[in-house]
Amino acid sequence: MENVEPVRVLELYSGIGGMHYALKESSVPAEVVAAVDVNTTANEIYKHNFPNTPLLPKTIEGMTLQDFDKLNFDVILMSPPCQPFTRIGLQGDVADPRTKSFLYILELLPSYGHYVEGTGSVLQSCVDVELETVFKNLELLSEEDKLKQLLQLKLRYFTPREIAKAGLVVKVQYSV
């Protein structure tokens, strides 16, 4: 069996390290190159749980594109605030101040966020197709052509049962 290089992971909204722990339990060969969170209490617990992982106690909005580039990561692992988007929450959507940092990431890393009709956690099964190629000028296409473009990604939506069993979902991003 060939040696696989560990995936270099950047953990945003790291909290106490729940996503890091789940990644570790998944047996995916990965190295968390840095964790970012502004909560001082959570950061103390994170340091206790993962003393060998560099922890950046700062706001995500305080990071530049150059800061992200220096970390040389392959994947972003994160659990951003979901309350603005949940049915039970106030449903403030992007007007909720808690979305500010997430919107900043989407603005800074345009290859990261794309909306595809439907909701839930998604796995891109085809790694031979670049996201930017599929999403470039997508809004200008007819509905039929949009569907053809998106089908290239071979997206697979997880069922609620799968998500409940896993306890988390790791979104893999192949390029930044």
MIDOSE-1310 file (N, C-alpha, C; in nm, 2 decimals, decimal comma, always signed):
residues 176
menv	+0,08/-0,12/+0,00/+0,00/+0,00/+0,00/+0,09/+0,12/+0,00; +0,06/+0,22/-0,09/+0,14/+0,34/-0,10/+0,12/+0,44/+0,02; +0,23/+0,51/+0,05/+0,22/+0,61/+0,16/+0,14/+0,73/+0,12; +0,04/+0,76/+0,20/-0,05/+0,88/+0,17/+0,00/+0,99/+0,26
epvr	+0,02/+1,11/+0,19/+0,05/+1,23/+0,27/-0,07/+1,27/+0,35; -0,05/+1,31/+0,47/-0,17/+1,36/+0,55/-0,22/+1,49/+0,49; -0,35/+1,50/+0,50/-0,42/+1,62/+0,45/-0,39/+1,73/+0,55; -0,36/+1,85/+0,51/-0,33/+1,96/+0,59/-0,46/+2,04/+0,62
vlel	-0,50/+2,04/+0,74/-0,63/+2,10/+0,78/-0,62/+2,23/+0,86; -0,70/+2,32/+0,82/-0,71/+2,45/+0,89/-0,84/+2,44/+0,97; -0,84/+2,45/+1,10/-0,97/+2,44/+1,18/-1,01/+2,58/+1,22; -1,12/+2,63/+1,16/-1,18/+2,76/+1,20/-1,30/+2,73/+1,30
ysgi	-1,32/+2,83/+1,38/-1,43/+2,82/+1,48/-1,40/+2,70/+1,57; -1,27/+2,68/+1,61/-1,23/+2,56/+1,67/-1,29/+2,52/+1,80; -1,34/+2,62/+1,88/-1,40/+2,59/+2,01/-1,31/+2,51/+2,09; -1,36/+2,40/+2,15/-1,28/+2,32/+2,24/-1,21/+2,20/+2,17
ggmh	-1,24/+2,20/+2,03/-1,17/+2,09/+1,95/-1,26/+1,98/+1,92; -1,39/+1,99/+1,92/-1,48/+1,88/+1,88/-1,46/+1,83/+1,74; -1,45/+1,92/+1,65/-1,43/+1,88/+1,51/-1,29/+1,82/+1,49; -1,19/+1,87/+1,56/-1,05/+1,81/+1,56/-1,06/+1,67/+1,61
yalk	-1,13/+1,65/+1,72/-1,14/+1,51/+1,78/-1,21/+1,42/+1,68; -1,32/+1,47/+1,62/-1,39/+1,38/+1,52/-1,31/+1,35/+1,40; -1,23/+1,44/+1,36/-1,14/+1,42/+1,25/-1,04/+1,31/+1,29; -0,98/+1,32/+1,41/-0,89/+1,22/+1,46/-0,95/+1,08/+1,46
essv	-1,08/+1,08/+1,51/-1,15/+0,95/+1,52/-1,19/+0,89/+1,38; -1,19/+0,98/+1,28/-1,23/+0,93/+1,15/-1,12/+0,84/+1,08; -1,00/+0,85/+1,14/-0,88/+0,78/+1,08/-0,84/+0,83/+0,95; -0,89/+0,95/+0,91/-0,84/+1,01/+0,79/-0,70/+1,06/+0,82
paev	-0,60/+1,03/+0,73/-0,46/+1,08/+0,76/-0,46/+1,23/+0,74; -0,46/+1,30/+0,86/-0,46/+1,45/+0,85/-0,38/+1,51/+0,96; -0,34/+1,63/+0,94/-0,27/+1,71/+1,03/-0,33/+1,85/+1,04; -0,38/+1,89/+1,16/-0,44/+2,02/+1,18/-0,32/+2,11/+1,20
vaav	-0,30/+2,20/+1,09/-0,19/+2,29/+1,09/-0,21/+2,41/+1,18; -0,34/+2,45/+1,20/-0,37/+2,56/+1,29/-0,51/+2,56/+1,32; -0,55/+2,61/+1,44/-0,68/+2,63/+1,48/-0,71/+2,78/+1,51; -0,83/+2,82/+1,48/-0,86/+2,97/+1,50/-0,99/+2,98/+1,58
dvnt	-0,98/+3,05/+1,69/-1,10/+3,09/+1,77/-1,07/+3,21/+1,85; -1,18/+3,29/+1,88/-1,16/+3,41/+1,96/-1,20/+3,39/+2,10; -1,27/+3,28/+2,13/-1,32/+3,26/+2,27/-1,20/+3,21/+2,36; -1,17/+3,29/+2,46/-1,05/+3,26/+2,54/-1,07/+3,13/+2,63
tane	-1,19/+3,11/+2,68/-1,22/+2,99/+2,76/-1,21/+2,87/+2,67; -1,27/+2,87/+2,56/-1,26/+2,76/+2,47/-1,12/+2,73/+2,42; -1,04/+2,84/+2,40/-0,90/+2,82/+2,36/-0,82/+2,75/+2,47; -0,85/+2,78/+2,59/-0,77/+2,72/+2,70/-0,80/+2,57/+2,70
iykh	-0,93/+2,53/+2,68/-0,96/+2,39/+2,68/-0,90/+2,32/+2,55; -0,90/+2,39/+2,44/-0,84/+2,34/+2,32/-0,70/+2,31/+2,34; -0,63/+2,41/+2,40/-0,48/+2,39/+2,42/-0,46/+2,26/+2,51; -0,55/+2,24/+2,61/-0,54/+2,12/+2,69/-0,56/+1,99/+2,61
nfpn	-0,66/+2,00/+2,52/-0,70/+1,88/+2,44/-0,60/+1,85/+2,33; -0,54/+1,96/+2,27/-0,45/+1,94/+2,16/-0,33/+2,04/+2,17; -0,24/+2,00/+2,27/-0,13/+2,09/+2,30/-0,03/+2,11/+2,19; -0,03/+2,02/+2,09/+0,07/+2,03/+1,98/+0,02/+2,10/+1,86
tpll	-0,11/+2,15/+1,86/-0,16/+2,22/+1,75/-0,15/+2,37/+1,77; -0,09/+2,44/+1,67/-0,09/+2,59/+1,68/-0,23/+2,65/+1,69; -0,25/+2,73/+1,79/-0,38/+2,80/+1,81/-0,37/+2,95/+1,79; -0,45/+3,00/+1,70/-0,44/+3,14/+1,68/-0,57/+3,21/+1,75
pkti	-0,54/+3,28/+1,86/-0,66/+3,34/+1,93/-0,70/+3,47/+1,87; -0,76/+3,46/+1,76/-0,80/+3,59/+1,69/-0,93/+3,57/+1,62; -0,98/+3,69/+1,57/-1,11/+3,68/+1,49/-1,07/+3,64/+1,35; -1,16/+3,57/+1,29/-1,14/+3,53/+1,15/-1,13/+3,66/+1,06
egmt	-1,21/+3,76/+1,09/-1,21/+3,88/+1,01/-1,07/+3,95/+1,02; -1,00/+3,92/+1,12/-0,86/+3,98/+1,14/-0,76/+3,91/+1,06; -0,79/+3,81/+0,99/-0,69/+3,74/+0,90/-0,70/+3,78/+0,76; -0,59/+3,80/+0,70/-0,58/+3,84/+0,56/-0,57/+3,71/+0,47
lqdf	-0,58/+3,73/+0,34/-0,56/+3,62/+0,25/-0,42/+3,57/+0,26; -0,32/+3,66/+0,28/-0,19/+3,62/+0,30/-0,17/+3,53/+0,43; -0,24/+3,57/+0,53/-0,24/+3,49/+0,66/-0,29/+3,34/+0,63; -0,39/+3,33/+0,55/-0,45/+3,20/+0,51/-0,34/+3,13/+0,43
dkln	-0,29/+3,20/+0,33/-0,19/+3,13/+0,24/-0,07/+3,08/+0,31; -0,02/+3,15/+0,41/+0,09/+3,11/+0,49/+0,07/+2,98/+0,56; -0,05/+2,95/+0,59/-0,08/+2,82/+0,66/-0,08/+2,70/+0,58; -0,08/+2,72/+0,44/-0,05/+2,61/+0,35/-0,14/+2,49/+0,38
fdvi	-0,27/+2,51/+0,38/-0,37/+2,40/+0,41/-0,43/+2,35/+0,29; -0,49/+2,23/+0,30/-0,56/+2,16/+0,19/-0,71/+2,17/+0,21; -0,75/+2,17/+0,34/-0,89/+2,15/+0,38/-0,92/+2,25/+0,49; -1,04/+2,30/+0,49/-1,09/+2,38/+0,60/-1,20/+2,30/+0,67
lmsp	-1,18/+2,29/+0,80/-1,27/+2,22/+0,89/-1,33/+2,32/+0,98; -1,46/+2,34/+0,98/-1,52/+2,44/+1,06/-1,66/+2,41/+1,10; -1,70/+2,48/+1,21/-1,84/+2,48/+1,26/-1,88/+2,62/+1,29; -1,91/+2,70/+1,19/-1,95/+2,84/+1,21/-2,09/+2,84/+1,28
pcqp	-2,12/+2,96/+1,33/-2,25/+2,98/+1,40/-2,36/+2,94/+1,31; -2,46/+2,86/+1,35/-2,57/+2,82/+1,27/-2,70/+2,89/+1,31; -2,70/+2,95/+1,42/-2,83/+3,00/+1,47/-2,90/+3,10/+1,38; -2,82/+3,18/+1,30/-2,89/+3,27/+1,21/-2,97/+3,20/+1,10
ftri	-2,94/+3,07/+1,08/-3,00/+3,00/+0,96/-3,09/+2,89/+1,00; -3,10/+2,86/+1,13/-3,19/+2,75/+1,18/-3,34/+2,79/+1,19; -3,42/+2,70/+1,18/-3,56/+2,72/+1,18/-3,61/+2,76/+1,33; -3,53/+2,72/+1,42/-3,57/+2,75/+1,56/-3,51/+2,89/+1,61
glqg	-3,40/+2,93/+1,54/-3,34/+3,05/+1,58/-3,42/+3,17/+1,53; -3,36/+3,29/+1,54/-3,43/+3,41/+1,50/-3,44/+3,43/+1,35; -3,37/+3,34/+1,28/-3,37/+3,34/+1,13/-3,33/+3,48/+1,07; -3,22/+3,53/+1,13/-3,17/+3,66/+1,08/-3,09/+3,65/+0,95
dvad	-3,06/+3,53/+0,92/-2,98/+3,50/+0,80/-2,86/+3,59/+0,79; -2,82/+3,64/+0,68/-2,70/+3,72/+0,67/-2,70/+3,85/+0,74; -2,82/+3,90/+0,79/-2,83/+4,02/+0,86/-2,78/+4,00/+1,01; -2,78/+3,88/+1,06/-2,74/+3,85/+1,19/-2,59/+3,87/+1,21
prtk	-2,55/+3,95/+1,31/-2,40/+3,98/+1,32/-2,32/+3,85/+1,34; -2,37/+3,74/+1,38/-2,29/+3,62/+1,40/-2,25/+3,56/+1,27; -2,30/+3,61/+1,16/-2,26/+3,56/+1,02/-2,15/+3,63/+0,97; -2,11/+3,74/+1,03/-2,01/+3,83/+0,98/-1,88/+3,76/+0,94
sfly	-1,83/+3,68/+1,03/-1,70/+3,61/+1,00/-1,71/+3,50/+0,89; -1,83/+3,44/+0,89/-1,85/+3,34/+0,78/-1,86/+3,40/+0,64; -1,93/+3,51/+0,64/-1,94/+3,59/+0,51/-1,81/+3,64/+0,47; -1,72/+3,68/+0,57/-1,59/+3,72/+0,54/-1,51/+3,61/+0,47
ilel	-1,52/+3,49/+0,52/-1,45/+3,37/+0,46/-1,50/+3,35/+0,32; -1,63/+3,36/+0,29/-1,68/+3,34/+0,16/-1,64/+3,45/+0,06; -1,62/+3,57/+0,12/-1,57/+3,68/+0,03/-1,42/+3,66/+0,00; -1,35/+3,62/+0,10/-1,20/+3,61/+0,09/-1,16/+3,49/+0,01
lpsy	-1,23/+3,38/+0,03/-1,20/+3,26/-0,04/-1,31/+3,22/-0,14; -1,32/+3,29/-0,25/-1,44/+3,27/-0,34/-1,45/+3,13/-0,40; -1,34/+3,04/-0,40/-1,36/+2,90/-0,44/-1,43/+2,82/-0,34; -1,45/+2,88/-0,21/-1,51/+2,80/-0,10/-1,66/+2,79/-0,11
ghyv	-1,74/+2,89/-0,11/-1,89/+2,88/-0,09/-1,96/+2,89/-0,22; -2,04/+2,79/-0,24/-2,13/+2,79/-0,36/-2,26/+2,73/-0,31; -2,37/+2,79/-0,35/-2,50/+2,73/-0,31/-2,55/+2,64/-0,42; -2,60/+2,53/-0,38/-2,66/+2,43/-0,48/-2,80/+2,41/-0,42
egtg	-2,90/+2,41/-0,51/-3,04/+2,39/-0,46/-3,05/+2,27/-0,36; -3,12/+2,30/-0,26/-3,13/+2,20/-0,15/-3,05/+2,24/-0,03; -3,06/+2,16/+0,07/-2,99/+2,19/+0,19/-2,93/+2,06/+0,25; -2,84/+2,08/+0,34/-2,78/+1,96/+0,40/-2,63/+1,95/+0,37
svlq	-2,57/+1,85/+0,42/-2,43/+1,82/+0,40/-2,41/+1,75/+0,27; -2,30/+1,78/+0,20/-2,28/+1,73/+0,07/-2,13/+1,68/+0,05; -2,12/+1,57/-0,02/-1,99/+1,52/-0,05/-1,97/+1,53/-0,20; -1,86/+1,59/-0,25/-1,83/+1,60/-0,39/-1,75/+1,47/-0,42
scvd	-1,82/+1,38/-0,50/-1,76/+1,25/-0,53/-1,65/+1,25/-0,64; -1,66/+1,35/-0,73/-1,57/+1,36/-0,84/-1,46/+1,46/-0,81; -1,34/+1,42/-0,80/-1,23/+1,51/-0,76/-1,15/+1,55/-0,89; -1,19/+1,50/-1,00/-1,12/+1,53/-1,13/-1,17/+1,66/-1,19
vele	-1,28/+1,71/-1,13/-1,34/+1,84/-1,19/-1,32/+1,95/-1,09; -1,27/+2,06/-1,13/-1,24/+2,18/-1,04/-1,37/+2,25/-1,02; -1,40/+2,29/-0,89/-1,52/+2,36/-0,86/-1,53/+2,49/-0,94; -1,42/+2,57/-0,95/-1,43/+2,70/-1,02/-1,47/+2,68/-1,16
tvfk	-1,43/+2,57/-1,23/-1,47/+2,55/-1,37/-1,62/+2,53/-1,37; -1,68/+2,45/-1,28/-1,82/+2,42/-1,28/-1,90/+2,55/-1,25; -1,86/+2,63/-1,15/-1,93/+2,74/-1,10/-1,91/+2,87/-1,18; -1,81/+2,87/-1,26/-1,78/+2,99/-1,34/-1,90/+3,02/-1,43
nlel	-1,96/+3,14/-1,42/-2,07/+3,19/-1,50/-2,19/+3,10/-1,49; -2,21/+3,02/-1,39/-2,32/+2,93/-1,37/-2,45/+3,01/-1,37; -2,46/+3,13/-1,31/-2,58/+3,20/-1,30/-2,63/+3,25/-1,44; -2,54/+3,25/-1,54/-2,58/+3,29/-1,68/-2,64/+3,18/-1,76
lsee	-2,63/+3,06/-1,71/-2,68/+2,94/-1,79/-2,82/+2,91/-1,77; -2,88/+2,84/-1,87/-3,02/+2,80/-1,85/-3,03/+2,69/-1,74; -3,15/+2,66/-1,69/-3,16/+2,57/-1,59/-3,11/+2,43/-1,63; -3,13/+2,39/-1,75/-3,08/+2,26/-1,80/-2,93/+2,26/-1,81
dklk	-2,87/+2,37/-1,85/-2,72/+2,37/-1,86/-2,66/+2,38/-1,72; -2,73/+2,45/-1,63/-2,68/+2,45/-1,49/-2,67/+2,31/-1,43; -2,78/+2,23/-1,46/-2,79/+2,10/-1,41/-2,68/+2,01/-1,47; -2,65/+2,03/-1,60/-2,54/+1,95/-1,66/-2,41/+1,99/-1,60
qllq	-2,38/+2,11/-1,57/-2,26/+2,16/-1,50/-2,25/+2,09/-1,37; -2,35/+2,10/-1,29/-2,35/+2,05/-1,15/-2,33/+1,90/-1,14; -2,39/+1,83/-1,24/-2,38/+1,69/-1,24/-2,24/+1,64/-1,25; -2,15/+1,72/-1,31/-2,01/+1,68/-1,32/-1,94/+1,66/-1,19
lklr	-1,99/+1,73/-1,08/-1,93/+1,72/-0,95/-1,97/+1,59/-0,88; -2,08/+1,52/-0,93/-2,13/+1,40/-0,86/-2,15/+1,42/-0,71; -2,24/+1,52/-0,69/-2,27/+1,55/-0,55/-2,35/+1,45/-0,48; -2,33/+1,42/-0,36/-2,41/+1,32/-0,28/-2,45/+1,39/-0,16
yftp	-2,58/+1,40/-0,14/-2,63/+1,46/-0,02/-2,65/+1,36/+0,09; -2,60/+1,39/+0,21/-2,62/+1,29/+0,32/-2,76/+1,30/+0,38; -2,81/+1,18/+0,42/-2,94/+1,18/+0,48/-2,93/+1,23/+0,62; -3,04/+1,27/+0,68/-3,04/+1,31/+0,82/-2,99/+1,19/+0,91
reia	-3,03/+1,07/+0,88/-2,98/+0,96/+0,96/-2,83/+0,94/+0,95; -2,77/+0,96/+0,83/-2,63/+0,95/+0,82/-2,56/+1,06/+0,90; -2,61/+1,18/+0,90/-2,55/+1,29/+0,98/-2,56/+1,26/+1,13; -2,68/+1,21/+1,17/-2,70/+1,18/+1,31/-2,60/+1,07/+1,36
kagl	-2,58/+0,97/+1,27/-2,49/+0,86/+1,31/-2,34/+0,91/+1,32; -2,31/+1,00/+1,23/-2,17/+1,05/+1,22/-2,14/+1,15/+1,33; -2,24/+1,22/+1,37/-2,22/+1,32/+1,47/-2,16/+1,45/+1,42; -2,11/+1,45/+1,30/-2,05/+1,56/+1,24/-2,03/+1,54/+1,09
vvkv	-2,00/+1,64/+1,02/-1,97/+1,63/+0,88/-1,85/+1,71/+0,85; -1,75/+1,65/+0,79/-1,63/+1,72/+0,75/-1,64/+1,76/+0,60; -1,63/+1,89/+0,57/-1,64/+1,93/+0,43/-1,50/+1,94/+0,38; -1,48/+1,87/+0,27/-1,34/+1,87/+0,21/-1,34/+1,97/+0,10
qysv	-1,24/+2,05/+0,10/-1,21/+2,15/+0,00/-1,08/+2,12/-0,07; -1,08/+2,10/-0,19/-0,96/+2,05/-0,26/-0,87/+2,17/-0,30; -0,92/+2,29/-0,32/-0,83/+2,40/-0,36/-0,88/+2,53/-0,30; -0,79/+2,62/-0,28/-0,83/+2,75/-0,22/-0,79/+2,85/-0,33
